[in-house]
Amino acid sequence: MEMQQVRYFVALAETLNFTRAAEQCSVTQPALTRAIKALEQEFGGELILREGRLTQLTELGRKMLPLLRQCYDSALSAKAVAQSVASGEISSLSLGLSRTVDLRLIGDALAELIRAFPSLRLNLRRGNGEQLAAMLQSGEVEIILAGPIEQHWDRMDAWPLFSETFDLLVSLDHALAARNSPDIRLAGLNDQTFLLQGDSETAEEEVRQLNAAGIPTDRTHKVESDGDLAALVEANIGVALVPRSFPKGAGVVRHMSPDIEVRRTLAVYTAAGRRRSPAAGTLIRQIRAMEWSDAARARVAV
């Protein structure tokens, strides 16, 4: 199996179009088709099913895609690391994160990045969606990790990582702490004081759902950081709606109420067409190749 074949297959799996995949890989369509057939012979089965103008992955193709994508991304990362070591360069990487994103979600990827680029210096920036988008457009950051961002700039690329629901977070000392999660309904919490991160990507949706449940939001406490929100909940000053990946902490209880409909999709954002540093390209590939299952994220939110 040649890395060139892997590259062609990944491009074809993403476009599901032989012509566009060939253009993306800067090869002729017959050359791409031959490479895919050679890969199929090596794997002993069809990867791509062509039915007239319709192209789709076979079951084997779907199972091989994440493995081959990770293989290709790892090869690109290794090449970038080799080039960086050979040049002896000392570089920095500016990463923008939403205030609602727990950095530990990508802690392993960052640790691996630093091992690969020992001279790299990280510059971590926090902000809301609008602020982060402005940082990306101006070049202040190379990568953004955030929830849904309203895109007013057509050069912003987004790679969704995972979607998650929201839970109700209460103090261990709160009367709700001992309740069973399925028994807790938002409509029965109109006597509670809620905490809100007013400029988060999901703030409007949270307010909408609280209002729909008859919960007044004119007496909510406003915070700007996850740390402040967790501290106030732990002090039993209020309760909050938090994403499933929110760190639980020792002094709080998380309830998965069945009628909380707030969701968010966490994504990596970059500037389309802008040349990335080797470290930025490597980190993007590492993050996209990570396991983002519920079980994997649950190991972080403890």
SERO-4910 file (N, C-alpha, C, O; in steps of 0.05 Angstrom, whole numbers):
BEGIN
 pado doro    nc1    nc2    nc3   cac1   cac2   cac3    cc1    cc2    cc3    oc1    oc2    oc3
  Met    A     17    -24      0      0      0      0     18     25      0     35     28     17
  Glu    A     14     42    -19     29     67    -22     13     90    -10    -11     91    -11
  Met    A     28    109      2     15    132     14     -1    148     -7    -21    161     -1
  Gln    A      8    148    -32     -6    162    -53    -33    150    -57    -53    164    -62
  Gln    A    -35    123    -56    -61    110    -59    -80    118    -36   -104    123    -40
  Val    A    -69    120    -12    -85    128     11    -95    156      7   -118    162     13
  Arg    A    -78    173     -2    -86    201     -6   -109    203    -27   -128    218    -23
  Tyr    A   -107    188    -48   -128    188    -69   -154    178    -57   -175    189    -63
  Phe    A   -153    156    -42   -177    145    -31   -191    164    -12   -215    167    -12
  Val    A   -175    177      6   -186    196     25   -200    219     10   -222    228     17
  Ala    A   -187    229    -11   -199    251    -27   -225    242    -40   -244    257    -41
  Leu    A   -225    217    -51   -249    207    -64   -271    202    -44   -294    207    -50
  Ala    A   -264    192    -21   -284    187      0   -297    213      9   -321    213     17
  Glu    A   -282    235      9   -293    261     19   -309    275     -3   -328    289      3
  Thr    A   -302    271    -28   -316    285    -50   -337    267    -63   -357    277    -73
  Leu    A   -333    240    -62   -351    221    -75   -354    229   -105   -376    226   -116
  Asn    A   -332    238   -116   -333    246   -144   -304    242   -155   -285    255   -146
  Phe    A   -301    225   -175   -275    218   -186   -262    243   -198   -238    247   -195
  Thr    A   -277    259   -212   -266    282   -226   -255    303   -205   -233    312   -208
  Arg    A   -272    309   -185   -263    329   -165   -240    318   -149   -222    333   -142
  Ala    A   -240    292   -142   -219    280   -127   -192    281   -142   -171    287   -131
  Ala    A   -194    276   -168   -170    277   -185   -159    306   -186   -135    310   -185
  Glu    A   -177    325   -189   -168    353   -189   -156    361   -163   -136    375   -162
  Gln    A   -168    352   -141   -158    359   -114   -130    347   -110   -113    359    -97
  Cys    A   -125    324   -122    -99    311   -119    -79    317   -141    -57    308   -141
  Ser    A    -88    334   -160    -71    343   -183    -61    319   -199    -38    318   -207
  Val    A    -79    300   -205    -73    277   -222    -96    274   -242   -117    286   -239
  Thr    A    -91    257   -262   -112    251   -282   -132    232   -269   -125    217   -251
  Gln    A   -156    232   -279   -176    214   -268   -169    185   -273   -173    168   -255
  Pro    A   -158    177   -296   -150    149   -300   -129    141   -280   -129    118   -270
  Ala    A   -110    159   -273    -89    152   -254   -101    147   -226    -93    129   -212
  Leu    A   -120    164   -219   -133    161   -193   -149    135   -192   -149    120   -173
  Thr    A   -163    129   -214   -179    104   -216   -161     80   -213   -168     61   -199
  Arg    A   -138     80   -227   -119     57   -225   -109     53   -196   -107     31   -187
  Ala    A   -104     76   -183    -94     74   -155   -115     62   -137   -109     46   -119
  Ile    A   -140     70   -140   -162     59   -124   -165     30   -129   -169     14   -110
  Lys    A   -164     21   -154   -167     -7   -161   -144    -23   -149   -149    -46   -139
  Ala    A   -120    -12   -149    -97    -26   -137   -101    -29   -107    -94    -50    -95
  Leu    A   -112     -9    -95   -118    -10    -66   -139    -31    -60   -137    -46    -40
  Glu    A   -160    -32    -77   -181    -52    -73   -170    -80    -76   -178    -98    -61
  Gln    A   -152    -84    -95   -140   -111    -98   -124   -119    -74   -124   -142    -66
  Glu    A   -110    -99    -62    -94   -105    -38   -112   -112    -14   -105   -129      2
  Phe    A   -135    -98    -12   -153   -103     10   -172   -127      5   -185   -137     23
  Gly    A   -173   -136    -20   -190   -159    -26   -219   -153    -28   -236   -170    -23
  Gly    A   -227   -128    -35   -255   -122    -37   -258    -93    -48   -240    -77    -47
  Glu    A   -283    -87    -57   -288    -61    -68   -290    -40    -45   -302    -45    -24
  Leu    A   -279    -17    -50   -280      5    -31   -301     26    -40   -314     39    -24
  Ile    A   -304     28    -66   -322     48    -78   -342     34    -96   -335     16   -112
  Leu    A   -367     42    -94   -389     31   -111   -398     53   -129   -407     74   -121
  Arg    A   -397     47   -156   -405     67   -176   -431     56   -189   -431     35   -200
  Glu    A   -452     72   -187   -478     66   -199   -486     89   -217   -499    108   -208
  Gly    A   -478     88   -242   -482    111   -260   -467    135   -250   -442    134   -247
  Arg    A   -481    157   -244   -467    181   -235   -464    181   -204   -452    199   -193
  Leu    A   -476    161   -191   -476    160   -162   -451    144   -153   -446    122   -161
  Thr    A   -436    157   -135   -412    144   -124   -415    143    -93   -422    163    -81
  Gln    A   -411    120    -82   -413    118    -53   -393     97    -42   -383     80    -57
  Leu    A   -388     98    -16   -370     79     -4   -384     53      1   -408     52      8
  Thr    A   -370     31     -3   -380      5      5   -377      2     35   -365     19     48
  Glu    A   -387    -20     46   -383    -25     75   -354    -27     82   -345    -17    102
  Leu    A   -338    -40     64   -309    -42     69   -297    -14     68   -279     -7     84
  Gly    A   -306      2     49   -295     30     46   -301     46     71   -284     61     79
  Arg    A   -325     44     82   -333     59    106   -316     51    130   -308     68    146
  Lys    A   -310     25    132   -294     16    154   -265     24    151   -251     28    171
  Met    A   -255     25    127   -227     31    122   -221     61    123   -198     69    128
  Leu    A   -242     78    118   -237    107    116   -224    119    140   -203    132    138
  Pro    A   -235    115    165   -222    128    188   -193    117    193   -176    133    202
  Leu    A   -188     92    186   -161     81    190   -142     93    170   -119    100    177
  Leu    A   -150     95    145   -133    106    124   -129    136    127   -108    146    122
  Arg    A   -151    150    136   -148    178    141   -128    184    163   -111    202    161
  Gln    A   -129    168    184   -110    171    206    -82    164    197    -63    178    205
  Cys    A    -79    144    181    -53    137    170    -42    159    153    -18    166    156
  Tyr    A    -58    171    136    -49    193    119    -42    218    136    -21    231    132
  Asp    A    -59    224    155    -54    247    172    -28    244    188    -12    262    192
  Ser    A    -23    219    198      1    214    213     26    217    196     46    227    205
  Ala    A     24    208    171     46    211    152     52    241    147     75    249    146
  Leu    A     31    257    143     35    286    139     48    299    164     65    316    162
  Ser    A     38    290    187     49    301    212     79    294    215     95    311    222
  Ala    A     86    269    208    114    261    210    131    277    191    154    285    198
  Lys    A    121    282    167    136    298    148    140    327    158    162    338    155
  Ala    A    119    338    170    121    365    181    142    367    203    157    386    205
  Val    A    141    346    221    160    345    243    188    343    232    206    357    242
  Ala    A    193    326    212    219    323    201    230    349    189    253    355    192
  Gln    A    212    363    175    220    388    163    228    409    184    247    424    181
  Ser    A    212    409    206    217    428    228    243    422    242    259    440    247
  Val    A    249    396    247    274    389    260    297    395    242    318    405    251
  Ala    A    294    390    216    316    395    197    323    424    195    347    432    193
  Ser    A    303    441    197    308    470    195    316    482    221    327    505    222
  Gly    A    312    468    243    319    478    270    303    503    278    312    519    294
  Glu    A    279    505    267    263    530    271    250    530    299    243    509    309
  Ile    A    247    553    310    232    557    335    208    574    327    210    596    317
  Ser    A    185    563    332    160    575    323    140    577    345    144    566    367
  Ser    A    118    592    340     96    594    359     71    585    345     68    586    320
  Leu    A     51    578    361     25    570    351      4    584    368      2    580    392
  Ser    A    -13    600    354    -34    614    368    -60    599    364    -69    594    341
  Leu    A    -72    591    386    -96    575    386   -119    589    400   -115    598    423
  Gly    A   -141    593    387   -164    606    399   -184    586    409   -191    567    395
  Leu    A   -194    590    433   -213    571    445   -237    587    456   -234    608    468
  Ser    A   -260    575    452   -284    586    464   -281    584    495   -268    566    505
  Arg    A   -294    602    509   -293    602    538   -308    577    549   -305    571    573
  Thr    A   -323    564    533   -339    541    542   -326    514    535   -337    493    539
  Val    A   -301    515    524   -287    491    516   -266    484    537   -249    500    544
  Asp    A   -267    459    547   -248    450    566   -222    442    551   -223    425    534
  Leu    A   -200    455    558   -175    451    544   -166    422    546   -151    412    529
  Arg    A   -175    408    567   -166    380    571   -177    362    549   -167    340    545
  Leu    A   -197    371    534   -207    355    511   -185    350    491   -184    329    478
  Ile    A   -166    369    488   -144    365    469   -117    365    483    -96    369    471
  Gly    A   -118    359    509    -93    359    524    -73    339    514    -49    345    511
  Asp    A    -82    315    507    -64    294    496    -52    303    469    -28    298    464
  Ala    A    -69    315    453    -59    324    426    -38    346    430    -18    347    415
  Leu    A    -42    364    449    -23    386    453      3    375    464     25    384    457
  Ala    A      1    355    482     26    343    494     41    329    472     66    330    471
  Glu    A     27    315    454     41    301    432     53    322    413     75    317    402
  Leu    A     40    344    409     50    365    391     76    377    403     95    381    388
  Ile    A     77    382    429    101    393    441    124    373    440    147    381    437
  Arg    A    117    347    442    139    327    440    150    327    411    174    322    407
  Ala    A    133    331    392    142    332    364    156    357    357    175    357    341
  Phe    A    148    380    369    160    406    364    170    417    391    157    435    402
  Pro    A    193    408    401    202    416    428    206    446    431    204    456    453
  Ser    A    212    459    410    217    488    411    192    505    408    194    529    408
  Leu    A    169    492    404    145    506    399    135    522    423    137    512    446
  Arg    A    125    545    419    113    561    440     84    566    435     76    576    413
  Leu    A     67    558    454     38    561    450     28    588    460     38    599    479
  Asn    A      9    598    445     -5    623    453    -35    617    453    -47    616    431
  Leu    A    -47    614    476    -75    607    478    -92    631    483    -86    647    501
  Arg    A   -112    635    466   -130    658    468   -158    648    474   -167    628    462
  Arg    A   -173    662    491   -201    656    497   -219    678    486   -210    701    485
  Gly    A   -243    671    480   -262    691    471   -289    679    464   -292    654    465
  Asn    A   -308    696    457   -334    686    447   -332    681    417   -311    686    405
  Gly    A   -353    672    405   -352    665    377   -344    688    359   -327    686    341
  Glu    A   -356    712    364   -350    735    348   -321    744    351   -308    750    331
  Gln    A   -311    744    375   -283    751    380   -263    732    367   -243    740    356
  Leu    A   -269    706    370   -252    686    358   -251    688    328   -230    685    316
  Ala    A   -274    693    316   -275    695    286   -259    719    277   -245    718    257
  Ala    A   -260    741    292   -244    765    286   -214    759    288   -198    768    272
  Met    A   -207    744    309   -179    736    313   -169    719    289   -146    723    280
  Leu    A   -185    701    280   -178    684    258   -175    700    232   -156    696    217
  Gln    A   -194    718    227   -193    734    203   -169    752    202   -157    756    181
  Ser    A   -161    763    225   -138    781    226   -112    767    228    -91    779    225
  Gly    A   -112    740    232    -87    725    233    -76    724    261    -54    714    265
  Glu    A    -91    733    281    -81    731    309    -80    703    319    -63    696    336
  Val    A    -97    685    309    -96    657    315    -97    641    289   -108    651    269
  Glu    A    -86    617    290    -86    600    266   -109    580    267   -119    571    246
  Ile    A   -117    572    291   -137    551    294   -157    560    316   -149    573    335
  Ile    A   -182    553    312   -202    558    333   -215    531    340   -219    515    323
  Leu    A   -220    528    366   -235    505    375   -259    516    390   -256    529    411
  Ala    A   -283    512    380   -306    525    391   -332    511    383   -332    493    366
  Gly    A   -354    519    395   -380    511    387   -388    525    362   -371    536    348
  Pro    A   -414    525    355   -423    538    330   -417    567    329   -425    582    348
  Ile    A   -404    576    308   -397    604    304   -412    614    279   -411    603    258
  Glu    A   -427    636    283   -440    648    260   -419    660    241   -404    677    249
  Gln    A   -419    650    217   -397    656    198   -405    679    180   -422    676    162
  His    A   -393    702    185   -397    725    167   -373    727    147   -373    744    129
  Trp    A   -354    709    150   -330    710    133   -330    684    117   -329    663    128
  Asp    A   -331    687     90   -334    663     73   -308    647     71   -309    625     59
  Arg    A   -287    656     83   -262    640     82   -257    624    107   -235    614    112
  Met    A   -277    621    124   -274    605    148   -283    576    142   -306    571    136
  Asp    A   -263    558    145   -269    530    142   -275    518    170   -264    526    190
  Ala    A   -293    498    170   -301    485    195   -301    455    192   -311    445    172
  Trp    A   -289    441    211   -289    412    212   -303    403    237   -291    404    259
  Pro    A   -328    394    236   -342    385    260   -328    361    272   -319    343    258
  Leu    A   -326    361    299   -314    339    314   -334    321    327   -334    296    323
  Phe    A   -352    333    342   -374    317    355   -396    336    364   -392    360    367
  Ser    A   -419    324    368   -442    339    378   -448    328    406   -444    304    412
  Glu    A   -458    346    423   -464    337    451   -489    351    461   -495    374    453
  Thr    A   -502    338    480   -525    349    494   -516    365    518   -492    364    525
  Phe    A   -535    378    531   -529    394    556   -542    380    580   -562    367    577
  Asp    A   -529    383    603   -539    372    628   -545    395    648   -537    418    644
  Leu    A   -559    388    669   -564    407    691   -543    402    712   -539    379    722
  Leu    A   -529    423    720   -507    421    740   -517    434    766   -525    458    766
  Val    A   -516    420    788   -524    430    814   -503    424    835   -487    406    831
  Ser    A   -504    438    858   -486    433    880   -493    408    894   -516    399    894
  Leu    A   -473    396    907   -478    372    924   -497    379    947   -511    362    957
  Asp    A   -497    405    955   -515    413    977   -542    421    967   -559    428    984
  His    A   -547    421    941   -573    429    931   -594    407    935   -587    383    935
  Ala    A   -619    415    938   -640    395    942   -644    377    918   -653    354    921
  Leu    A   -636    386    895   -638    369    871   -616    348    869   -618    330    852
  Ala    A   -595    351    885   -573    333    882   -580    303    886   -569    286    873
  Ala    A   -599    298    904   -607    271    910   -630    260    892   -637    237    894
  Arg    A   -640    277    874   -662    269    856   -652    251    834   -628    252    827
  Asn    A   -669    235    823   -662    219    800   -664    236    774   -683    251    771
  Ser    A   -644    234    757   -643    251    733   -669    250    717   -679    271    709
  Pro    A   -680    226    711   -704    226    693   -728    240    705   -747    247    691
  Asp    A   -728    244    732   -750    257    745   -749    287    745   -768    301    752
  Ile    A   -726    298    737   -722    327    737   -730    339    710   -720    331    689
  Arg    A   -749    357    711   -759    371    687   -754    401    690   -758    412    711
  Leu    A   -746    413    668   -742    442    668   -766    457    677   -764    478    691
  Ala    A   -790    448    668   -814    462    675   -819    464    705   -835    480    714
  Gly    A   -806    446    720   -809    447    749   -788    462    764   -786    461    788
  Leu    A   -771    477    748   -748    491    761   -751    521    759   -732    535    759
  Asn    A   -777    531    758   -781    560    755   -775    575    780   -775    600    781
  Asp    A   -769    561    802   -761    574    827   -731    575    830   -721    585    851
  Gln    A   -716    565    811   -687    564    813   -674    588    800   -684    600    780
  Thr    A   -651    595    810   -634    616    798   -613    603    781   -598    586    790
  Phe    A   -613    611    755   -594    598    737   -570    616    732   -571    640    735
  Leu    A   -548    603    725   -523    616    718   -520    614    688   -525    593    676
  Leu    A   -513    636    675   -510    636    645   -483    648    637   -475    669    648
  Gln    A   -471    636    618   -448    649    604   -459    665    581   -465    654    560
  Gly    A   -463    690    587   -479    707    569   -470    709    540   -486    714    523
  Asp    A   -444    706    535   -434    709    507   -425    683    496   -409    683    477
  Ser    A   -433    660    507   -426    635    496   -441    630    470   -460    643    464
  Glu    A   -431    610    454   -443    604    428   -472    594    431   -488    595    412
  Thr    A   -479    583    454   -506    571    458   -523    588    477   -544    579    485
  Ala    A   -514    612    484   -529    628    504   -557    633    495   -576    631    511
  Glu    A   -561    641    470   -589    647    460   -607    623    462   -630    625    469
  Glu    A   -596    600    455   -612    575    455   -619    568    484   -641    558    489
  Glu    A   -600    572    503   -605    566    531   -628    584    541   -646    574    555
  Val    A   -626    609    535   -647    628    544   -673    621    532   -694    621    546
  Arg    A   -673    614    506   -698    606    493   -712    582    507   -736    582    511
  Gln    A   -695    562    514   -707    538    526   -716    544    555   -737    534    563
  Leu    A   -701    560    569   -710    567    597   -736    582    596   -754    577    612
  Asn    A   -738    601    577   -763    616    575   -786    599    567   -809    602    577
  Ala    A   -781    579    549   -802    561    541   -812    544    564   -835    535    564
  Ala    A   -794    539    583   -801    522    606   -813    539    629   -819    529    650
  Gly    A   -817    565    624   -829    583    644   -809    592    665   -817    600    687
  Ile    A   -783    590    659   -763    598    678   -754    627    672   -744    632    651
  Pro    A   -758    645    690   -751    673    685   -720    676    684   -706    665    700
  Thr    A   -711    690    664   -682    694    660   -673    722    667   -650    730    663
  Asp    A   -691    738    678   -684    765    686   -668    766    712   -658    787    719
  Arg    A   -668    744    727   -653    744    752   -629    724    751   -620    716    772
  Thr    A   -620    718    727   -597    699    724   -571    713    732   -569    738    729
  His    A   -552    698    741   -525    708    745   -509    704    720   -510    682    708
  Lys    A   -494    724    711   -479    723    687   -449    718    694   -438    732    711
  Val    A   -437    700    679   -408    694    683   -395    693    656   -409    692    635
  Glu    A   -368    694    655   -354    693    630   -337    668    627   -328    662    605
  Ser    A   -332    653    648   -314    630    646   -327    606    659   -344    607    676
  Asp    A   -318    582    649   -327    557    660   -319    555    689   -334    544    706
  Gly    A   -295    565    696   -286    563    723   -303    578    743   -310    568    764
  Asp    A   -312    602    734   -329    618    752   -357    605    754   -368    604    776
  Leu    A   -367    594    732   -393    581    733   -392    557    752   -410    553    768
  Ala    A   -371    540    750   -369    516    767   -366    524    796   -378    511    813
  Ala    A   -351    546    802   -347    555    829   -374    564    842   -379    559    865
  Leu    A   -390    579    826   -415    589    836   -435    566    840   -451    566    859
  Val    A   -435    547    822   -453    524    826   -445    508    851   -462    501    867
  Glu    A   -419    504    854   -409    489    877   -416    503    903   -421    490    923
  Ala    A   -416    530    902   -424    545    926   -454    547    930   -463    560    949
  Asn    A   -469    533    913   -498    532    915   -511    559    911   -531    566    923
  Ile    A   -499    575    893   -510    602    887   -529    601    864   -545    619    860
  Gly    A   -528    579    849   -546    576    826   -541    549    813   -523    534    820
  Val    A   -558    543    793   -555    519    777   -549    527    749   -553    551    742
  Ala    A   -540    508    732   -532    516    705   -537    494    685   -537    470    692
  Leu    A   -540    501    660   -540    482    638   -512    482    626   -501    503    619
  Val    A   -500    458    625   -472    456    616   -470    434    595   -485    415    596
  Pro    A   -451    436    576   -447    415    557   -437    390    570   -425    390    591
  Arg    A   -443    367    557   -435    341    569   -405    339    574   -397    325    593
  Ser    A   -389    353    559   -360    352    563   -350    371    585   -326    372    591
  Phe    A   -368    386    598   -361    404    619   -349    388    642   -360    367    650
  Pro    A   -326    397    653   -314    382    676   -333    381    700   -343    402    708
  Lys    A   -337    357    710   -357    354    732   -348    366    758   -363    381    770
  Gly    A   -324    360    767   -315    371    793   -326    355    816   -345    340    813
  Ala    A   -314    359    839   -320    342    863   -345    353    878   -358    337    891
  Gly    A   -351    378    876   -372    390    892   -399    393    878   -416    408    888
  Val    A   -402    381    855   -427    384    840   -438    358    830   -424    337    831
  Val    A   -463    358    822   -477    334    811   -488    342    784   -499    363    780
  Arg    A   -485    323    765   -494    328    738   -520    311    733   -519    287    738
  His    A   -541    324    725   -566    310    719   -571    311    689   -571    332    677
  Met    A   -577    288    677   -583    286    648   -613    287    645   -626    266    640
  Ser    A   -625    310    648   -654    313    646   -663    308    618   -651    318    599
  Pro    A   -684    292    614   -693    284    587   -704    307    571   -707    305    546
  Asp    A   -712    329    583   -725    350    567   -706    374    562   -715    395    554
  Ile    A   -680    371    568   -661    392    560   -653    388    531   -641    368    524
  Glu    A   -661    406    514   -657    403    485   -634    419    474   -630    418    450
  Val    A   -619    432    491   -596    448    481   -574    429    472   -567    410    486
  Arg    A   -564    433    448   -542    417    437   -522    436    425   -528    459    418
  Arg    A   -497    426    422   -477    442    407   -459    422    392   -456    399    400
  Thr    A   -447    432    371   -427    416    356   -401    431    358   -398    454    350
  Leu    A   -381    417    369   -355    428    372   -340    424    346   -341    402    334
  Ala    A   -326    444    337   -312    442    311   -285    456    312   -280    473    330
  Val    A   -268    449    293   -242    463    289   -247    482    266   -257    474    245
  Tyr    A   -239    507    269   -242    527    249   -214    537    240   -196    542    257
  Thr    A   -211    541    214   -186    553    203   -193    572    180   -216    573    172
  Ala    A   -173    586    171   -177    604    148   -171    589    122   -149    580    118
  Ala    A   -191    587    105   -188    573     80   -167    587     62   -167    611     59
  Gly    A   -149    571     50   -130    582     31   -106    595     44    -87    602     30
  Arg    A   -106    597     71    -83    610     84    -62    589     91    -69    567    100
  Arg    A    -37    595     85    -16    576     91    -13    572    121    -11    591    136
  Arg    A    -13    547    129    -11    540    158     18    533    165     34    524    148
  Ser    A     25    539    190     51    530    200     51    500    202     30    488    205
  Pro    A     75    487    202     76    458    206     62    449    231     49    429    232
  Ala    A     66    465    253     54    457    279     23    459    277     10    442    288
  Ala    A     13    480    264    -16    482    262    -28    460    245    -48    448    253
  Gly    A    -15    453    223    -25    431    207    -24    405    222    -43    388    219
  Thr    A     -3    401    237     -1    376    252    -22    374    274    -35    353    277
  Leu    A    -27    396    288    -47    396    309    -75    391    298    -91    376    309
  Ile    A    -82    404    275   -108    399    263   -112    370    256   -133    358    262
  Arg    A    -91    358    245    -93    329    237    -96    312    262   -111    292    262
  Gln    A    -81    319    283    -83    303    308   -111    305    320   -122    285    329
  Ile    A   -122    329    321   -149    333    333   -170    318    317   -187    305    328
  Arg    A   -168    320    291   -188    307    274   -186    276    275   -206    262    271
  Ala    A   -162    266    282   -158    238    283   -165    226    310   -164    202    314
  Met    A   -170    243    330   -176    234    357   -202    219    358   -220    222    341
  Glu    A   -205    202    379   -230    188    384   -249    207    399   -242    216    421
  Trp    A   -271    214    386   -290    233    398   -316    220    407   -336    233    408
  Ser    A   -315    194    414   -338    180    424   -347    191    451   -331    204    465
  Asp    A   -372    185    459   -381    193    485   -364    183    507   -358    197    527
  Ala    A   -355    157    505   -338    145    526   -311    159    528   -301    163    550
  Ala    A   -300    167    505   -274    181    506   -276    208    519   -259    216    535
  Arg    A   -298    223    513   -301    249    525   -309    247    554   -302    265    570
  Ala    A   -322    225    562   -330    222    590   -305    219    608   -306    225    632
  Arg    A   -283    209    597   -259    207    613   -247    234    620   -231    237    639
  Val    A   -254    254    604   -244    282    610   -262    296    629   -253    309    648
  Ala    A   -289    293    626   -308    308    643   -312    293    669   -333    282    675
  Val    A   -291    293    686   -293    280    712   -286    300    733   -286    294    757
***
